[in-house]
Amino acid sequence: MTNQMICIEPKDFDKSHIYIEKPINNETKFLRIYYAKDKNKECDLCVKLPESQTFGIKPNYKFGSKRSKIDGYQIVYNENFDTVNLFNSLIAVCQINIKTWKKEKLISKTLPVKPVFVYQKSKENDKYVDDLTKPRVVYIKLNTYNNDGNIKINTKMLNNHRETLDPLDYISKPGNVKPIIKIRGLYLGGEYAYIQFRIDQLIYKPSELPILFDDSDFETDDE
């Protein structure tokens, strides 16, 4: 059975409408996040993010593969006031639920929720460090699936005229994006909890902006 879906803008987000599945036991790792409306009916939540500059579609490499194996694609999205507030509110709700689950002995320990926006990395003395001179970003993955070892993209990508684009034609090509993301759920890891979300639809407007950093400036490996 498919849930109804609601699509909102960040400024319309109301944390009191968030409902998170409870873990069944300590083995539960993934918990769905829903948005309740209309007599508490639980809906899948999509959010229309404001327009932002980006540096093109970027490959996401399998952790430990030393950039030899692509297991997905993502964009780099700059922080803005409304989107940061949305995720901070969502993180706060997740953290309250985690503390409650710990008290109810549904999980074994209280996990901190990993921040969504992070500082970009710069290389310094052969190490990658947070670059406080650059705005924070979030790395948002496109919807993909594995077809016999080949990564296929499900995210619908359009231009301003609503014409379909092939994301692979825009690898490392700068432009402006307006993503619609789907909030999928909360993943309980070993040391942190992670809010999981993917790009459901992407409006993309190529530009002639210079690329302000390249692949050597940040890591794309999953944690």
C-alpha positions in Angstrom: 0.0 0.0 0.0 1.4 3.4 -1.0 1.1 6.3 1.4 -0.2 9.6 0.4 2.5 12.3 -0.1 2.6 15.9 1.0 5.0 18.4 -0.5 5.8 21.6 1.4 8.3 24.4 1.5 10.8 24.6 4.3 9.1 27.7 5.9 5.9 25.7 6.2 7.5 22.8 8.1 5.8 22.1 11.5 7.7 19.7 13.7 4.6 18.8 15.6 3.4 17.0 12.5 6.4 14.6 12.4 5.8 11.0 13.3 8.7 8.5 13.4 8.2 4.7 13.5 9.3 3.1 16.8 12.0 0.6 16.8 10.8 -3.0 17.6 14.0 -4.0 19.3 17.8 -3.3 19.3 18.1 -4.9 15.9 16.0 -2.2 14.2 18.1 0.0 12.0 15.8 2.0 9.7 12.7 3.9 10.9 10.3 5.7 8.5 9.6 9.4 9.0 6.1 10.5 8.2 4.2 13.9 8.2 0.8 13.7 9.8 -2.0 15.8 8.5 -5.8 15.7 8.1 -6.9 13.8 11.2 -3.4 12.3 11.8 -3.2 10.6 8.5 0.5 9.7 7.9 2.0 11.0 4.7 5.4 10.7 3.0 7.1 14.0 3.2 8.6 15.9 0.3 10.2 19.3 0.6 10.7 21.9 -2.2 14.1 23.4 -1.4 15.0 27.0 -2.5 17.2 27.5 -5.5 20.9 27.2 -4.9 24.1 27.2 -6.9 25.7 23.9 -7.3 28.8 22.5 -9.1 27.1 19.8 -11.1 26.2 16.2 -10.6 28.9 14.4 -8.7 29.7 10.7 -8.4 29.4 9.1 -5.0 32.1 6.5 -4.5 31.8 3.3 -2.5 33.5 3.8 0.9 37.1 2.4 0.8 37.2 2.0 -3.0 39.6 4.9 -3.4 37.3 6.5 -6.0 37.3 3.4 -8.2 33.7 2.3 -7.7 30.7 4.5 -8.2 27.7 3.6 -6.1 25.5 6.7 -6.7 25.3 10.3 -7.6 24.8 13.5 -5.6 24.8 17.3 -5.7 26.4 19.8 -3.4 23.7 22.2 -2.0 24.6 25.4 -0.2 23.1 26.3 3.2 20.3 28.8 3.4 18.2 30.1 6.4 14.9 28.2 5.8 16.5 24.9 4.9 18.9 25.0 7.9 15.9 25.7 10.2 14.0 22.8 8.7 16.7 20.3 9.3 17.6 21.6 12.7 13.9 21.2 13.7 13.8 17.7 12.3 17.0 16.8 14.1 15.6 18.0 17.4 12.5 15.9 16.9 14.6 12.8 16.1 16.8 13.4 19.1 13.8 13.6 21.5 12.4 10.4 20.1 15.8 8.6 20.5 16.0 9.7 24.2 12.4 8.3 24.7 13.3 5.0 23.0 16.3 4.6 25.2 14.1 5.2 28.3 11.6 2.6 27.0 14.6 0.2 26.4 13.7 0.0 22.7 17.3 0.8 21.9 20.5 0.2 23.9 22.1 3.7 23.8 21.3 7.3 23.1 22.7 8.2 19.6 23.4 11.8 18.6 21.9 12.7 15.3 24.5 13.6 12.7 24.3 17.2 11.4 22.9 17.6 7.9 25.0 20.6 6.8 28.7 20.3 7.1 31.7 22.4 6.3 33.5 21.8 2.9 36.9 20.3 3.1 40.2 21.8 2.0 43.5 20.0 1.9 46.1 21.1 4.4 49.3 19.4 5.1 48.1 16.3 3.2 44.9 16.1 5.3 41.4 17.2 4.7 40.1 19.7 7.2 37.0 21.9 7.7 37.2 25.1 5.6 35.5 27.7 7.8 35.9 30.3 5.0 33.3 28.6 2.8 29.6 28.2 3.4 28.3 24.9 4.8 26.8 22.4 2.4 24.7 19.3 2.3 25.5 16.4 -0.1 22.2 15.2 -1.4 22.0 11.9 -3.2 19.9 11.3 -6.3 17.5 8.3 -6.3 19.4 5.4 -7.9 19.2 1.6 -8.2 21.6 -1.1 -9.1 20.9 -2.9 -12.4 23.3 -5.8 -12.7 26.2 -3.8 -11.4 25.3 -0.6 -13.3 24.0 2.4 -11.3 20.8 3.8 -12.8 19.3 7.2 -11.8 15.6 7.4 -10.9 15.6 11.1 -10.0 13.6 13.1 -12.5 15.7 16.0 -13.8 14.2 18.9 -15.8 15.1 22.3 -17.2 13.1 25.5 -16.6 10.9 24.6 -19.6 10.0 21.2 -17.9 12.0 19.3 -20.5 13.6 16.1 -19.3 17.4 16.2 -18.9 19.9 13.3 -18.5 21.8 13.8 -15.2 24.9 12.1 -16.6 25.2 15.0 -19.1 25.8 17.4 -16.2 28.6 15.8 -14.4 30.7 18.6 -12.8 28.8 21.2 -14.8 27.9 24.2 -12.6 24.4 25.6 -12.5 21.4 26.5 -10.3 19.2 23.8 -8.9 15.8 23.6 -7.2 15.6 20.1 -5.6 12.5 18.4 -4.3 13.7 16.0 -1.7 11.9 13.1 0.0 12.5 12.6 3.7 12.9 8.8 3.9 13.6 8.0 7.5 16.1 7.8 10.4 18.9 5.3 10.2 20.4 4.1 13.6 24.1 3.5 13.1 26.8 2.4 15.5 27.8 5.8 16.8 25.3 8.2 15.1 21.8 8.4 13.8 21.4 9.7 10.3 18.4 11.4 8.6 18.1 9.9 5.2 16.7 11.8 2.2 16.9 11.6 -1.6 16.3 14.0 -4.5 12.9 13.0 -6.0 13.0 15.8 -8.7 15.6 18.3 -9.7 15.1 21.5 -11.7 18.5 22.3 -13.2 19.6 25.5 -15.0 23.2 25.3 -16.3 25.3 28.4 -16.0 28.7 29.7 -16.9 29.8 30.1 -13.3 33.3 29.1 -12.5 33.7 25.9 -10.4 34.9 27.2 -7.0 36.3 23.8 -6.0 36.9 20.5 -7.6 36.7 16.8 -6.6 40.0 17.1 -4.8 38.4 19.6 -2.3 36.0 17.3 -0.7 35.3 13.6 0.0 32.3 11.9 -1.5 32.6 8.6 0.2 29.7 7.4 2.3 30.1 6.9 6.0 
